[in-house]
């Protein structure tokens, strides 16, 4: 094998490492249990991964600017509780708001997404206007949002009881599907995730905001000198991320049929991990929508596939941790090699 061929192979492996890992992971589980390769399994993985994909795409916005967002999981919990509390069936005996009339389905959903957007807006203002490091800023809002959600969740007459009895139309959003009943049906949540991914791809690749986002993550000083309004762009980016977390929270409540103030716990770490494994650079300026989706699917396959073949959940955590560390080490190595 000559040097040119070796370089081509190395380049191919480097550029497509995430997809190779995904294929190898699926093949390994399938070899152990051939029943894993079925349409039903694929549908279940896509269904479980869809809301995680939306949340991870929100996190990708922030990570590409060179920041981080630890508030994502708590925003998911807040918006899940808000949407669920406003969309309970009139005949449910333990309604969060006993005298609330039935609202149009879209109204509570938009309220919840708006709540997520507001949290993101606050994150962006703290980071851009007060120069607080994103890690500290979002750590603070993570705690604040959880406190606010817990106070809301503890209101009379609910008193911290799990919110259930969701309206049929809201539950249908999370469990409904297109096509014939069975493994060949396409869940609404998967369709929503695909639409969101396409919209995010357009923002990343075809808009001024996307170009500015990559420029800020690549070199914030150079972006400032080139005339980019870094502060305004960061506020918009964090707000969009918050809105996507809000949508993820709404869909989680609809999918699971209820909500508590602990919904979304640790989701931010899963989202960041999926982004990093999917090729979003921890140094900023690098990341793609297909890579993020592949990262989400890798963790979806790990969670579902290893459970499918009976691997101890604690071993699953170890495997996920090793994959994250390896992905970050690989990212840092590529970054140092370019310097």
N, C-alpha and C positions, 0 to 999 in steps of 0.2 A: 504494500500500500504506500503510494507516494505521499509527499508532504502536502500537496494540494488537496488530495482526497481526504487526508486526515483533518485538514483545516475545515473543509466543507462539512465533514461529519461532526466535528466539534461545534461548529457554528450552528448546525441544525439542532443538535442536542441542547445547546445553550438557549437558543431561541424558543424551543418547544418543550423544555424540560417539564413544565407544569402538565402538559397534555400527555407526555410520556408516563409521568408518575400516575396520572389518573387511569390510563389504560392498564398499566402494570398492576395497580391496586385492584381494579375490577377483575382482571385476569386471574390474579392470585386467589381472590375470594371465590371466583367461579370454579377454579380448579379444585378447591376444597369442597365446594358444594355447587354442583351444576344447576341446581334449582334457582340460584341467585340470578342467572341470566334469563329473566322473564320480563314480559311487558308489565306485569303487576308490580314487580320489584322496582322497575324503572319509574313507573308512575308514582309509587309511594315515595321514592327518593326525591323526585321532582316536587311533589306536593310538600314534603317536609322542608325542602331547601328553598322554596319560593320566597317566603317571608324573610328568611335569612339573606337571600340574594339582594332583596330591596334594601335591607339594613346595611349590608356590606357595600352596596353601591353608594349609599349615603356617606359611609365612612371613607370611601375611596376619594370623594371630593376633598375632604379635609387632609387626608394623608398625602395626596399629590401636591398640596401646597407646602408640605413639610411639617404639617401639624399633626395633632392627634385629637381624638374625641372620646373621652371616657364616659360621657353622659348618655351615650346612645341607648344602652340597655334600660336605664331608668326612664328615658323618654318613651321607649316602647311600652313600659309598664304604665306610665301615666296616661298615654293615649288609649291603651287597651281598656283601662278602667273608665275613662271618660266616655268612650264610645259605648261600652257595655252598659254603663249606668243610664245612658240616655235611650237605649234601644231594648228595653225589657218588655216582655209581653204584658198587656193590660191585666191578664188574669193571674199573673205570677204573684203569690202571696207575700213575698218579701221584696217588693220593688224598692229600688234605691230612692226614687222620687214617686211616692204613691199617687200624687195628684197630677202628674205630668201626662198630658195627652200624647197620643202617637204623633211623632214628628216624621216628616218625610225622610226616608232612609238617608239621603245625601246630606241632610243638615247636620246630624251628629257626627257623621264621618268627616265632613269639612271642619267642624269645630275641633275635633280631635287632631286632625292634621295641622290645623292652624296653631293649636297648642304646642305641637312639636316644632313648628316653624318659629314660634316666638322664643322657645328655649334656644334654638339654633341661632336666632338673631341676637339674643343676649350673649351667647358664647362668642359670636363674631365681634360684637362691640367690645367685650372685655379684652379679647385678644388684640384687636386692631387699634382701638382708641386708648386703652390703658397699658398696652404692651406687656400684658401678663402672658407668660408662656402657656401655650395651648394645654399642656399636660395639667398645669395647676388650675387654669381657668375652668376646664371641663371637669376636673376632679371636684372642684367646688360646686359647680352646677349639678353634678351627679348627685351629690349629697343633698343639696337643696331640693331638687326635683323629687327625690325619694321621700323627703320630709313632707313636701306639699302633697304628694300623692297619698301618703299614709294618713295625713289629716283629712283629706277629702274622703278617703276610703273608710275612715272611722266615723264619719258623720252619722247623725241620727237619720233614719232608723236603722241604717246598715250595720254600724258598729263592727267594722272589719270582717264582716261575713263575706265569703266568696260570692261574687256577683254572677248569678245564673238566670235562667228563664229568658234567654234572649229571643227577640222576635224572629219569626220564621224567615222573613225576607233577609234579615241580617245574617242568620245562620246559613241560609242558602248561598250567600256570597262566599262563605268559607268552605262549604261542603258541596256546592253545586258544580255542575260540569256541562260541557258541550259534547254532543255525540251520544252513541248508544251506551247504556249502562254496562259497566264492567271495566276491564283493564284498558280498553281502547278509548275510553272517555278522556276528555281533557279538562281538568279542574279549572274553574274560573281563576283561582289564585295563580295558577301557572301562567294563564293568559295575561293576567295583570302584571306579573313579574316580567314576562317577555316584553310587553309594551313599555314598562318602566325602563328596562335595559336598553331598548331601542332609543328611547328619548334621551337617556343619559349618554348613550354613544353619540348622538347628534350634538349634545352639549359639549362633550369632550372634544369632538373632532371638527365640528362645523360652526362653532360660535366663537365670538370674541372672548366671552367669559372662559371658555375652555382653553383658548390659547393663553389668556392671562394667567389662568390657574397653573398651567405647566411652567410658564415663565417665572411665576412667583416661587414655585417649588424648586425650580432649577437654580435660580440665583435671585434672591429678593432685592439685593442692592441694584443689580443690573436691571431688574424689572422696574424699580422706582426711577432710575435714571432715564429709562426709555419712555417714561411718561405714563406708565400704568398706575392707576389709582389703587394702590395695594390695599389700603384700608377698606374702601368700598367693596372691592372684589372679595375680600375675606369675609365681610359681613354677609354678602349675598351667598357665598359658598357655604358658610356655616348654617345659614337659614335654609338653604335647599337641603342640606344634610338632615337638619332637624325635621323638615317636612317629610322626607323619606322615612325617617325613623317613625314618625307619626303614622304614616300609611302602613308600615310594618306592624305597628301595635294594633291598629284597627283590624288588619287581616288576621293577626294572631288570635284576637278575641273572637272573631267570627269563625275561625277554623276550629278552635278548641271549645267554643260554646260557653265561654265565661271569662272572668278575669279576676285577679287579685293584685294587691299593690306590689307583690313580689314578681309579677310577670316581667320578663325581660332581663332578669338577673344574669349577669355575665355575658349577655348577648354582645356587648361591646367588644369583649375579648375575642369572641368567635368571629365577629365581623372584621376586626383588625387582623386576626390570624389568617382569615380567608384572603384578605387583600394582600398581605405580605407573601403568602404562599402563591398567590396568583400573579406575582410579579410587580406589585406596587412597591416602589422603593421607599424604605424607611427614611431616606435622605430627601425625598420629595422629587418632583419633576418627572416621574416615570410611573406609568400605570395604564392599563387598558381595560375596557369593559369585558371582553372575552376572557382575559386573565382572571379578573375578579370572579366571574361566574364559574370558571374552572376551579378556582380555589374553594368556592362554596360547595361545589359538587364533590371535591375531594373529601371535605369534612362530612358532607352528607353520606358519601359512600362509607367512610370510616364509621360514623355513628350507626348507620343502618346495617351495613355489611358485616361489621364485626359482631354486632348484636345478633345478626342473622345466623352466624356460624358459632355463636355461643362463647365469644371471647369475653372474659371478665371486664366489666366497665372500668375498673382501675387500670387495667392494661391498655384500654382504649385511650385513657388520659395520657399515659406514658407515651404511646405511639403518636398522639396528636402533638404533645410537647416536643418530641424529637423532630417531627416534621417542621414545626415552627422554627425551632433553633436552627435546623439545617437550612431552611429558606432564608432566614435573616443572615446567617453566615455566608451563604452564597451571594446574597445581595451586597453585603459589605465587601466581599472579595471582588465583585464586579466593579463596585464604586472605586475601590483603591487601585484597581488595575487601570482605570481610566485617568487617574490623576498623574 
